[in-house]
Amino acid sequence: MNKGSFFRNIFYIIAAIVVGLIIYSLVIPVGGKIEQVPLSRISQEVQEGKITSITVNQDQITAELKDGSQQQSYKESSATLKDYNITPDKVQIDVKNPNKGTFWPTFLSIGLPFLLIGGFLYFMLKQAQGGNMRAMSFGQSRARLFGPGSKKISFKDVAGLVEPKQELQEVVEFLRSPGKFKLLGAEIPKGVLLVGPPGTGKTLLAKAVAGEAGVPFYSISASEFVEMFVGVGAARVRDLFQKAKRNAPAILFVDELDAIGRQRGSGLGGSHDEREQTLNQILVEMDGFETDTRVIVVAATNRPDVLDPALLRPGRFDRRIVIDLPDLKEREEILKIHSRGKPLSGDVNLEIISKQTAGLSGADLRNIMNEAAILAARLNQKDVTQKNLSGSIEKVMLGPERKSHLMSEKERQVSAFHEAGHAIIGKILPNCDPIHKISIVSRGMALGYTWSLPQEDRKLYSTAKFEDDIAQLLGGYTSEKIIFGQVTTGAQNDLKRATNIARDMVMIYGMSEKIGPVVLGEKEEMIFLGREIHEERNYSEVVAAEIDKEVTGIIERAQKVATSLLTNRKTLLKKVSQKLILDETIEGPEFDKLFS
């Protein structure tokens, strides 16, 4: 319960008590019924001997008669009973303490109503003040300040990324000792944009900058600027930069910049106007009339293609740092960092794991180490083994095993021949990656899989590589057709991937002799009815027909290669499939023995 709710409940309790006391005093009178008589009558009855005792309480006089009844009267404040010929020798007189027991009745009857009214007014004013404060703070930024007390992350905690860390180290050095740069007339970039795929460590690098710089570091997500009310985002931008200028030198980190930095002029109104005003305010703050060179903006995005050109020009985000997927050495360093605090067995070789995880990001590698530790704990092991790591790689890349998903004997045969076809063609063709594992155990949405791992990181792909990959993808389809004389729906994903590769070869990479070295089709962003990507056809129907012919020709040539290879090795195809039906899984070295 917060402080406001506590005082509000106390107020309600006091109000309930007061109302209860008032009702009690009105409904249930104190004492029995007493007859009200003049004081002269009491004096006369005293003389006649009808009264046994008299009680005096301030100006109130209560007489007790011999028959047990009571009479009550009042005297003047300055008068005494002797003035009315009532003396102790005629009747017993008791005088009560006039101040005893009078405080609380007086307080409840006089003071508490005023307190109740005052508490009610205070409560109403507090509510109005809180509403005004919330309205005034609506335009304030919600950036989080990371100071000396926060958990410190340095560049040593970021594996790889040598060049990006060097670029950001210059920003840190400028904030620490700007004089060294100003002597040479150098100006530090006003903005640094971190660009890269998801999970490559952009936010981690920003945290490392905060830990290394030793200056105020404000962090905020770009989506926190935009609200349903127009102008709120711009007000929050102004407030954020004002806070940073008051604490300069400082660093502002804006995560997911594309949430407000998208290109202007492509929307249809509504909330898009609010986003544009927010973007305009950021542009002015970064390079306007009142800019502060001691405030550096660091932003991160994985969609640099949709950012507004005014945001990327020199003077705003002068420096663009590309953070790519880690290579072999960087993956091994990342695995070492994420293995801290995890007991590894002696057979663990992180170099082998890094070779098996080509194309994965740092976040994927962290997930692999975590899944391996979870698997070891599930098996009640005291340390993480190489087998645990290999199993976690398969789980992350291919999905969890579904051993409970039972297939019929016919489906097992079809799946076995399908995966055997992939594996044999992948083994024969020189440009295919080596076969690491074959299995007909369901993982994810697949009934089986053939897992090929590259021997090295690859940045460039040749025509021969694409053609061999397409032939391998068609290996399962071709194997089913050769053995069973028909095909199943199991080849759906293979055909889709093969078609996409062939179409990219023709339309993007210029690998078609007839079409030539041109790029056909442009994708532009549209925000309309939920669709973001729209492909514009910048070619005629005649060229479209030629594209279809070329794509079909690439697929047909790959299928002929696959048919020829599998037809000549039908015995090997049956041998591998029978092994899969019996054991369900064939490792790479075991497959090499079968193939030889």
Summary of the structure (lengths in Angstrom):
residues: 596
radius of gyration: 43.2
end to end distance: 73.4
largest distance: 143.9
contacts: 1730
relative contact order: 0.06
helix: 52%
strand: 14%
